[in-house]
């Protein structure tokens, strides 16, 4: 299995397959607009600008499961990200990342890469999953990890044959 097995809804509602990102290094992030980590959108956009022409994509998945920090509609979220942080990487429809209604993609991600002390559940907004060019989960990063700290990991995956 790989992330390519999953279908997701873009923030505009259009359903796509993650397979559209085949052969790219991916950073999949659950996001929120009213979170202490929301300023990470700025660093995520910087990462995207640095590596997008080398085969890198960031996939942002808004989630309202953590203290209602993403209450807006998909349209409001898209506007917020664009206006406040200049986000140009792909954003997707709001999803659950934990529990019985968790999106199948996030069930896969959390099974493939455990968090602290082997915990599977996503603990908070801006948990990051780094995916290689084959669609396999390589690493999970906590919300506390500044996205710019991932540059070397991304470069290494981009340089793999």
C-alpha angles and dihedrals in degrees: 000000000000139000086270090078092070135086122207138181118246115227088262090058097254112138116228138169119246082227085083086076094052116147092020130109108243135200110198114196134179106221142191134190099215102045133111086243095052091104086069086082085078093055092042090055090048090052090048093051091049098050110020093098090053096059103278128134134180116210113200120202115187114217131187098192097102113074092316092286093152104047098146131101119259089258092052091047093050091050093047092051094047098043098041103034107015090239111187099162117101116284122194138205117285113277141180112245098189138041134028092314094051113134110259090240091061092045086056094045094050092047091051097046120030122205128227114334091004095296112159099197121093104249100202148339119304097034104157130212118195114210127193127225090270092058094254124138109247103173145353122219128198125241087254091064111101107230091230088064087069095065096101092046091050093047091050092053092045090053095051114109 
